Amino acid sequence: MPGRDRRAVRVDAAPGRPSFADSGPTVVVVGGGIAGLAAATLLAERGARVVLYERERHLGGRVGGWPTRLADGSAATMTRGFHAFFRQYYNLRGLLRRVDPRGAALVGLPDYPLWHADGHRDGFAGLPAAVPWNALGFLARSPTFRWRDLRSVDSRAALRLLDVSVPRTYHELDHLDAADYLARLRFPEAAHALAFEVFSRSFFAHPSRMSAAELVTMFHIYFLGSGEGLLFDVAADPFPHGLWDPLGRRLVDLGAAVRTGTGVTRVARGGRRRFTVHTADGAVDADAVVLAADVPGLRRVVAASPELGGPDWRADIARLETAPPFLVSRYWLDRPVAPDRPGFVGTSGHGALDNISVLDHYEHEARAWAARTGGAVVELHGYSLPSDVDEADARKRLLERLHEVYPETKAARIVDERHELRADCPLFPPGGFARRPAVVTPEPFLVLAGDLARIDLPVALMERAATTGFAAANHLLGRWGVAGTPLWSVPTTGRVPLLRAVARKWGRDPVPPGRR
């Protein structure tokens, strides 16, 4: 078992020989994020000749990092922000175990607190791991979910949360947006903001632009479907140091070529092998290609490669959307925050501020800087910003909200700061599931990977990236008669048969298809 949940679902790869007997086929992997690293690692382990291209100069994609020099002369690592490594991220953790078999690269946070501007606070520490006791324990102690408020909840609509089934839930609820779904549940306002909107915005989009099916499935993954508990781990070192640089070295040790700072411009059929992959530095012939780029990169490569796929598939790729911009602001301050501040807190009702991380409470590099200077390293996230956002104004507003939530920071001097405004995360809009491109494409030896790709398992975010990366490699290996690796997920249906039966009998769709 990949964790402690005995109900975790295993999906076996097609059987085959353990590896390529002689020189394996050449596979080009386009993209060095989590999905590309997962695909490249498995293919190289089986003896394929892997060439991985990453347009950035670092690996890890949206979880990558790069060196910077602070105003006080300190060397530091900047990233694109906080990432939670939940314990049900079985496939991602399987990838990381290749270079961190004892799990030292990740460290657990004691709680996942959620704070609302009106004073409501919730957390998940100390709750049972088993369903439904985790939910009942949360309700029993939560100041947000008051029992008398639950009388207003549309219980028949809420029962659908207990009857999740992937992919059926997408076919039933994808026509509805998450904001409408939440409104029809009639949860108390503070509970709505904390338990649902905070989660939905972790997908970088406002609930009005997110599929209700994605939200309900996410709630299953993180709350009602997993037996791994409600807490998560974080990286003990900056992402490159403990995760991606070791994986890159492992790939090189396996004989792979890892070419960072080199983007792929197009993929053509033919040449000395099935495909010719073109970059600014030249071209390489490939027996197979894994497209593991982000949404803008994938659209760009496919648009420049008119021979690939059919018109419907190409239209689906062109139709992919990115979520609204998000801002990460990191500050190196000259004094500490209050000692009881959590390493991470999700916020609601504080304007554009969605969460605060105190990196020196868990990350070694930040902790060493804080210990040496007497300061603190604080990071702010603002998701789902307007498309025409003024970055300077957004930075100012996030900082003002930090001072509101952690008043002691108002007196701190900023030693240095870094900001990342990006808009390259996939959007999962209502009605998008049916046209979401899958791992398998119309080209027999061309596959997709990434959190933008459809895979009919309850996985999300970094875990969807790792899962689709392994699935892409499994598909290619299966075509060559080589065994792949099992995939794991939380249960694909609700955990408790009795509750599923009640939900099936008494639950109802908040809005039936065609009646929005």
C-alpha positions as CSV (number, residue, x, y, z in Angstrom):
1,M,0.0,0.0,0.0
2,P,1.3,3.5,-0.8
3,G,-0.1,4.9,2.5
4,R,-2.1,3.9,5.4
5,D,-5.5,3.9,3.6
6,R,-6.4,0.3,2.9
7,R,-9.2,1.5,0.5
8,A,-6.7,3.2,-1.8
9,V,-7.3,2.1,-5.4
10,R,-4.6,0.4,-7.5
11,V,-4.7,0.6,-11.3
12,D,-2.2,-1.9,-12.8
13,A,-0.3,-1.2,-16.0
14,A,-0.4,-3.6,-18.9
15,P,1.8,-6.6,-18.3
16,G,5.1,-7.0,-20.2
17,R,8.7,-7.7,-19.9
18,P,10.6,-5.7,-17.2
19,S,12.6,-3.5,-19.5
20,F,13.9,-3.1,-23.1
21,A,16.3,-6.0,-23.7
22,D,18.6,-4.0,-26.0
23,S,18.9,-0.3,-26.9
24,G,15.5,1.2,-26.2
25,P,13.5,3.6,-28.3
26,T,14.2,7.3,-28.2
27,V,11.5,9.3,-26.4
28,V,11.4,13.1,-26.3
29,V,9.7,14.6,-23.2
30,V,8.6,18.2,-23.7
31,G,8.4,19.9,-20.3
32,G,10.4,19.3,-17.1
33,G,7.6,19.9,-14.6
34,I,6.2,17.1,-12.4
35,A,4.4,15.4,-15.3
36,G,7.4,15.4,-17.5
37,L,9.7,14.2,-14.8
38,A,7.4,11.4,-13.9
39,A,7.2,10.2,-17.5
40,A,10.9,10.6,-18.2
41,T,11.9,8.8,-15.0
42,L,9.7,5.7,-15.6
43,L,10.7,5.5,-19.3
44,A,14.4,5.9,-18.5
45,E,14.1,3.2,-15.7
46,R,12.7,0.8,-18.3
47,G,15.7,1.5,-20.7
48,A,14.2,4.0,-23.1
49,R,16.6,6.7,-24.4
50,V,15.0,9.8,-23.0
51,V,15.7,13.4,-24.1
52,L,13.9,15.9,-21.8
53,Y,13.5,19.5,-22.9
54,E,12.5,22.3,-20.5
55,R,12.3,25.9,-21.6
56,E,13.2,27.3,-18.2
57,R,16.6,26.9,-16.7
58,H,15.3,24.8,-13.8
59,L,13.2,21.7,-13.4
60,G,9.9,21.4,-11.5
61,G,7.6,23.5,-13.7
62,R,5.2,25.5,-11.6
63,V,6.8,23.9,-8.5
64,G,10.3,24.9,-9.6
65,G,12.7,27.4,-8.1
66,W,15.8,29.4,-9.0
67,P,18.6,31.2,-7.2
68,T,18.6,34.8,-6.3
69,R,20.7,37.2,-4.3
70,L,19.1,39.4,-1.6
71,A,20.0,43.0,-0.8
72,D,21.9,41.9,2.3
73,G,24.1,39.7,0.2
74,S,22.4,36.4,1.2
75,A,21.9,33.7,-1.4
76,A,18.3,32.6,-1.5
77,T,15.9,30.5,-3.6
78,M,12.8,32.0,-5.1
79,T,9.8,29.9,-6.2
80,R,6.3,30.4,-7.4
81,G,4.9,29.9,-4.0
82,F,3.6,27.5,-1.4
83,H,2.6,23.9,-2.3
84,A,0.9,21.4,-0.1
85,F,2.0,17.7,-0.4
86,F,-1.1,15.9,0.8
87,R,-0.6,12.3,2.0
88,Q,-2.9,10.9,-0.6
89,Y,-0.6,12.1,-3.3
90,Y,0.4,8.5,-3.8
91,N,1.9,8.8,-7.3
92,L,3.8,12.0,-6.7
93,R,5.3,10.5,-3.5
94,G,6.2,7.4,-5.5
95,L,8.1,9.6,-7.8
96,L,9.9,11.4,-5.0
97,R,10.8,8.1,-3.3
98,R,13.2,7.5,-6.2
99,V,15.5,10.1,-4.7
100,D,14.1,10.4,-1.1
101,P,13.3,6.9,0.1
102,R,13.0,7.8,3.7
103,G,10.8,10.8,3.1
104,A,13.2,13.4,4.6
105,A,12.5,15.9,1.9
106,L,9.0,16.6,3.3
107,V,7.9,17.7,6.8
108,G,4.4,17.8,8.2
109,L,2.7,20.9,9.3
110,P,0.7,20.6,12.6
111,D,-2.5,22.1,11.2
112,Y,-4.2,23.6,8.2
113,P,-6.0,26.6,9.7
114,L,-8.6,28.6,7.9
115,W,-9.2,32.2,9.1
116,H,-12.1,34.4,8.1
117,A,-12.0,38.2,8.4
118,D,-15.2,38.1,10.6
119,G,-13.2,36.1,13.2
120,H,-14.3,32.6,12.4
121,R,-11.4,30.1,12.6
122,D,-11.3,26.4,11.7
123,G,-8.5,23.8,11.6
124,F,-8.0,20.1,11.0
125,A,-5.4,19.1,13.6
126,G,-6.5,16.2,15.8
127,L,-9.4,15.1,13.8
128,P,-10.0,11.4,13.0
129,A,-8.7,10.2,9.7
130,A,-11.6,7.9,8.9
131,V,-14.8,8.9,7.1
132,P,-17.4,9.9,8.3
133,W,-15.8,10.5,11.7
134,N,-13.5,13.2,10.4
135,A,-16.5,15.2,9.1
136,L,-18.5,14.7,12.2
137,G,-15.5,15.7,14.4
138,F,-15.0,18.8,12.3
139,L,-18.7,19.7,12.7
140,A,-18.7,19.0,16.4
141,R,-15.9,21.4,17.2
142,S,-16.2,24.0,14.5
143,P,-17.3,27.5,15.4
144,T,-18.2,28.0,11.7
145,F,-20.5,25.0,11.3
146,R,-23.1,25.6,14.0
147,W,-25.6,22.8,14.3
148,R,-28.6,25.2,14.2
149,D,-27.3,26.7,11.0
150,L,-27.3,23.4,9.3
151,R,-31.1,23.4,9.3
152,S,-31.0,25.8,6.4
153,V,-28.8,23.5,4.3
154,D,-30.4,21.8,1.3
155,S,-29.7,18.3,2.6
156,R,-30.8,16.5,-0.5
157,A,-28.4,18.6,-2.6
158,A,-25.6,18.2,0.0
159,L,-26.0,14.4,-0.1
160,R,-24.4,14.4,-3.6
161,L,-21.1,15.1,-1.8
162,L,-21.3,11.6,-0.4
163,D,-22.1,9.9,-3.7
164,V,-19.0,10.9,-5.7
165,S,-18.0,8.6,-8.5
166,V,-15.3,9.4,-11.0
167,P,-15.9,9.9,-13.9
168,R,-19.8,9.8,-13.3
169,T,-19.7,12.9,-11.2
170,Y,-18.3,14.9,-14.1
171,H,-21.0,13.7,-16.4
172,E,-23.7,14.7,-13.9
173,L,-22.3,18.0,-12.5
174,D,-19.9,19.5,-15.1
175,H,-22.6,21.6,-16.6
176,L,-22.9,23.6,-13.4
177,D,-20.4,26.1,-12.0
178,A,-19.1,25.8,-8.5
179,A,-20.6,29.1,-7.3
180,D,-24.1,28.0,-8.3
181,Y,-23.6,24.7,-6.7
182,L,-22.5,26.2,-3.5
183,A,-25.3,28.7,-3.5
184,R,-27.9,25.9,-3.8
185,L,-26.4,23.9,-0.9
186,R,-27.3,26.9,1.3
187,F,-24.4,26.4,3.7
188,P,-23.8,29.1,6.3
189,E,-22.0,32.0,4.8
190,A,-18.8,31.6,6.8
191,A,-18.8,27.9,6.3
192,H,-19.2,28.4,2.6
193,A,-16.3,30.8,2.5
194,L,-13.9,28.7,4.6
195,A,-14.7,25.1,3.7
196,F,-15.5,25.5,0.0
197,E,-14.3,28.8,-1.5
198,V,-10.8,28.6,0.1
199,F,-10.5,25.1,-1.5
200,S,-11.8,26.1,-4.9
201,R,-9.5,29.1,-5.1
202,S,-6.6,26.8,-4.6
203,F,-7.4,25.8,-8.2
204,F,-6.5,29.5,-9.0
205,A,-10.0,30.4,-10.1
206,H,-13.1,31.9,-8.6
207,P,-15.9,29.4,-8.1
208,S,-18.0,31.1,-10.7
209,R,-15.5,30.0,-13.3
210,M,-14.9,26.5,-12.0
211,S,-16.8,23.3,-12.8
212,A,-19.0,22.1,-9.9
213,A,-17.8,18.6,-10.7
214,E,-14.2,19.6,-10.2
215,L,-15.1,21.1,-6.8
216,V,-17.1,18.1,-5.7
217,T,-14.4,15.7,-6.8
218,M,-11.8,17.8,-5.0
219,F,-13.9,17.7,-1.8
220,H,-13.9,13.9,-2.2
221,I,-10.1,13.8,-2.7
222,Y,-9.2,16.0,0.3
223,F,-12.0,15.5,2.8
224,L,-14.6,12.7,2.3
225,G,-12.8,10.2,0.1
226,S,-9.4,9.8,1.7
227,G,-8.4,7.9,4.8
228,E,-5.0,9.6,5.0
229,G,-6.3,12.4,7.3
230,L,-6.8,16.1,6.6
231,L,-3.2,17.4,7.0
232,F,-0.3,17.7,4.6
233,D,3.4,18.0,4.3
234,V,5.6,20.7,2.9
235,A,9.1,20.7,1.4
236,A,11.8,21.0,4.1
237,D,14.1,22.7,1.6
238,P,13.5,24.9,-1.4
239,F,11.9,22.7,-4.1
240,P,15.0,22.4,-6.4
241,H,17.3,21.3,-3.5
242,G,15.4,18.4,-2.1
243,L,13.2,17.3,-5.1
244,W,13.9,18.3,-8.6
245,D,17.7,18.6,-8.8
246,P,18.1,15.1,-7.3
247,L,15.5,13.8,-9.9
248,G,17.4,15.5,-12.7
249,R,20.6,13.8,-11.5
250,R,18.9,10.5,-11.3
251,L,17.7,10.9,-14.9
252,V,21.3,11.6,-16.1
253,D,22.5,8.6,-14.2
254,L,19.9,6.5,-16.0
255,G,21.3,7.7,-19.4
256,A,18.8,10.5,-20.1
257,A,19.7,13.8,-21.6
258,V,18.2,16.7,-19.6
259,R,18.3,20.0,-21.5
260,T,17.1,22.9,-19.6
261,G,16.8,26.4,-21.0
262,T,15.7,24.8,-24.3
263,G,12.1,25.1,-25.5
264,V,10.5,22.9,-28.2
265,T,9.1,24.9,-31.1
266,R,7.3,22.2,-33.1
267,V,6.9,18.4,-33.6
268,A,6.8,17.0,-37.1
269,R,6.0,13.5,-38.4
270,G,8.7,11.6,-40.1
271,G,12.5,11.9,-40.3
272,R,14.7,9.0,-39.4
273,R,12.1,7.9,-36.8
274,R,8.4,8.6,-36.3
275,F,8.8,12.2,-35.2
276,T,11.3,15.1,-35.5
277,V,11.3,17.4,-32.6
278,H,12.5,20.9,-33.3
279,T,14.1,23.3,-30.9
280,A,15.9,26.6,-31.3
281,D,19.2,24.6,-31.0
282,G,18.3,22.1,-33.7
283,A,16.3,18.9,-34.0
284,V,16.2,15.4,-32.6
285,D,14.5,12.3,-34.1
286,A,12.1,10.4,-31.8
287,D,10.2,7.1,-31.7
288,A,7.7,8.7,-29.4
289,V,6.9,12.1,-27.8
290,V,5.4,13.1,-24.4
291,L,3.9,16.6,-24.5
292,A,4.1,17.6,-20.8
293,A,4.0,21.4,-21.3
294,D,1.7,23.9,-19.6
295,V,-1.4,25.2,-21.3
296,P,0.3,28.1,-23.2
297,G,3.3,25.9,-24.2
298,L,1.1,23.0,-25.3
299,R,-1.1,25.3,-27.4
300,R,1.9,26.9,-29.0
301,V,3.6,23.6,-29.9
302,V,0.5,22.1,-31.3
303,A,-0.4,25.2,-33.3
304,A,3.1,25.1,-34.9
305,S,2.8,21.4,-35.6
306,P,-0.1,21.1,-38.2
307,E,0.6,17.4,-39.0
308,L,-0.3,16.3,-35.5
309,G,-3.7,14.8,-34.5
310,G,-7.0,15.5,-36.2
311,P,-9.1,18.7,-36.4
312,D,-11.2,17.8,-33.3
313,W,-8.2,17.1,-31.1
314,R,-6.4,20.2,-32.3
315,A,-9.5,22.3,-31.6
316,D,-9.6,20.8,-28.0
317,I,-6.0,21.8,-27.4
318,A,-6.7,25.3,-28.8
319,R,-9.7,25.6,-26.6
320,L,-7.8,25.0,-23.3
321,E,-7.9,28.0,-21.0
322,T,-5.7,29.3,-18.3
323,A,-7.0,30.4,-14.9
324,P,-6.8,34.1,-14.0
325,P,-3.6,35.7,-12.9
326,F,-2.2,35.0,-9.4
327,L,0.4,36.8,-7.4
328,V,3.1,35.5,-5.1
329,S,4.8,38.1,-2.9
330,R,7.7,37.0,-0.7
331,Y,9.2,39.3,1.9
332,W,12.3,39.0,4.0
333,L,11.5,41.1,7.1
334,D,13.9,42.4,9.7
335,R,12.0,41.0,12.7
336,P,10.0,37.8,13.4
337,V,6.3,37.3,13.3
338,A,4.6,36.3,16.5
339,P,5.8,32.9,17.6
340,D,2.3,31.3,17.5
341,R,1.7,32.1,13.8
342,P,1.1,29.0,11.8
343,G,3.5,28.0,9.0
344,F,0.5,28.3,6.7
345,V,-3.0,29.8,7.0
346,G,-5.7,30.0,4.4
347,T,-7.6,33.3,4.6
348,S,-11.1,34.5,3.4
349,G,-12.7,37.9,3.5
350,H,-9.3,39.7,3.4
351,G,-9.6,41.1,-0.1
352,A,-7.2,39.5,-2.6
353,L,-5.2,37.7,0.1
354,D,-5.8,33.9,0.0
355,N,-3.1,32.6,2.2
356,I,0.0,33.4,4.2
357,S,3.1,31.2,4.7
358,V,5.8,31.8,7.3
359,L,8.6,30.0,5.5
360,D,11.1,30.2,8.4
361,H,8.7,28.0,10.5
362,Y,9.4,25.0,8.2
363,E,11.9,25.5,5.4
364,H,15.6,25.1,6.3
365,E,16.9,27.9,4.0
366,A,14.4,30.4,5.3
367,R,14.9,29.3,8.9
368,A,18.7,29.7,8.6
369,W,18.3,33.3,7.2
370,A,15.8,34.2,10.0
371,A,18.1,32.7,12.7
372,R,21.1,34.7,11.4
373,T,19.3,38.0,11.0
374,G,16.6,37.9,13.6
375,G,14.0,38.3,10.9
376,A,11.2,36.4,9.1
377,V,10.4,35.1,5.6
378,V,6.8,35.6,4.8
379,E,4.9,34.7,1.6
380,L,1.5,35.9,0.4
381,H,-0.7,34.4,-2.3
382,G,-3.5,36.2,-4.2
383,Y,-5.4,34.0,-6.6
384,S,-8.0,34.7,-9.3
385,L,-6.9,38.3,-9.9
386,P,-8.5,40.4,-12.7
387,S,-6.9,39.8,-16.1
388,D,-5.9,43.5,-16.3
389,V,-4.6,43.6,-12.8
390,D,-2.1,46.4,-11.9
391,E,0.7,44.4,-10.3
392,A,2.0,47.3,-8.2
393,D,-1.5,47.9,-6.8
394,A,-2.0,44.1,-6.2
395,R,1.4,43.9,-4.3
396,K,0.3,46.9,-2.1
397,R,-3.1,45.4,-1.3
398,L,-1.6,42.0,-0.4
399,L,0.9,43.6,1.9
400,E,-1.8,45.7,3.6
401,R,-3.8,42.6,4.2
402,L,-0.8,40.9,5.8
403,H,-0.6,43.9,8.2
404,E,-4.3,43.4,8.9
405,V,-4.0,39.6,9.6
406,Y,-0.5,39.7,11.3
407,P,-0.4,43.3,12.8
408,E,3.2,42.8,14.1
409,T,4.5,42.9,10.5
410,K,3.4,46.5,10.1
411,A,6.4,47.7,12.0
412,A,8.9,45.4,10.2
413,R,11.3,46.8,7.7
414,I,11.5,44.9,4.4
415,V,15.0,43.7,3.8
416,D,14.1,42.4,0.3
417,E,11.2,41.2,-1.7
418,R,10.4,39.1,-4.7
419,H,7.1,38.9,-6.7
420,E,5.8,36.5,-9.3
421,L,2.7,37.4,-11.3
422,R,1.7,34.4,-13.5
423,A,-1.3,33.3,-15.5
424,D,-0.4,29.8,-16.8
425,C,-2.4,27.4,-14.6
426,P,-5.2,25.3,-16.3
427,L,-8.8,26.4,-15.9
428,F,-11.5,23.8,-15.5
429,P,-14.6,25.7,-16.5
430,P,-18.2,24.4,-16.5
431,G,-18.8,22.2,-19.5
432,G,-15.1,21.7,-20.2
433,F,-14.7,18.0,-19.1
434,A,-16.1,16.5,-22.3
435,R,-13.6,18.2,-24.5
436,R,-10.6,18.0,-22.1
437,P,-7.8,16.2,-23.9
438,A,-6.8,12.9,-22.5
439,V,-3.4,11.3,-22.0
440,V,-3.9,9.1,-25.2
441,T,-4.1,11.2,-28.4
442,P,-5.0,10.4,-32.0
443,E,-1.2,9.9,-32.7
444,P,-0.3,6.3,-31.6
445,F,3.1,7.3,-30.1
446,L,2.3,10.8,-29.0
447,V,0.8,11.3,-25.5
448,L,-0.1,14.2,-23.2
449,A,0.7,14.6,-19.5
450,G,0.1,17.4,-17.0
451,D,-2.6,18.6,-14.6
452,L,-4.4,20.0,-17.7
453,A,-5.0,16.4,-19.1
454,R,-8.0,14.3,-18.4
455,I,-7.6,11.0,-16.5
456,D,-10.6,9.3,-15.0
457,L,-9.2,9.0,-11.4
458,P,-9.9,11.3,-8.4
459,V,-6.6,13.2,-8.6
460,A,-5.8,16.9,-8.7
461,L,-3.1,19.5,-8.9
462,M,0.4,18.1,-8.4
463,E,-1.0,14.6,-8.1
464,R,-2.8,14.8,-11.4
465,A,0.5,15.9,-13.0
466,A,2.4,13.0,-11.6
467,T,-0.4,10.5,-12.3
468,T,-0.8,11.6,-16.0
469,G,3.0,11.5,-16.4
470,F,3.2,7.9,-15.2
471,A,0.1,7.1,-17.3
472,A,1.7,8.6,-20.4
473,A,4.8,6.5,-19.9
474,N,2.6,3.4,-19.2
475,H,0.8,3.8,-22.5
476,L,4.0,4.0,-24.5
477,L,5.6,1.1,-22.7
478,G,2.5,-1.0,-23.2
479,R,2.7,-0.4,-26.9
480,W,6.3,-1.8,-26.8
481,G,5.4,-4.7,-24.6
482,V,7.2,-3.4,-21.5
483,A,5.6,-3.3,-18.1
484,G,4.8,0.1,-16.6
485,T,4.0,1.0,-13.0
486,P,0.8,0.8,-11.0
487,L,-1.2,4.0,-10.5
488,W,-2.9,4.7,-7.1
489,S,-5.7,7.0,-6.0
490,V,-8.1,7.6,-3.2
491,P,-11.3,5.5,-3.7
492,T,-13.1,6.3,-7.0
493,T,-16.4,6.3,-5.2
494,G,-17.7,7.5,-1.8
495,R,-16.1,5.5,1.0
496,V,-19.3,4.5,2.9
497,P,-21.7,2.2,1.0
498,L,-24.6,3.1,3.3
499,L,-24.1,6.8,2.9
500,R,-23.8,6.3,-0.9
501,A,-27.1,4.4,-0.9
502,V,-28.8,7.2,1.1
503,A,-27.4,9.8,-1.2
504,R,-28.5,7.8,-4.3
505,K,-32.1,7.4,-2.9
506,W,-32.6,10.8,-1.4
507,G,-30.1,13.1,-3.0
508,R,-30.8,15.3,-6.0
509,D,-28.9,17.3,-8.5
510,P,-28.7,21.0,-7.5
511,V,-29.5,21.8,-11.2
512,P,-30.3,19.1,-13.7
513,P,-28.5,19.3,-17.0
514,G,-30.2,21.7,-19.5
515,R,-32.1,23.6,-16.8
516,R,-29.6,26.2,-15.7
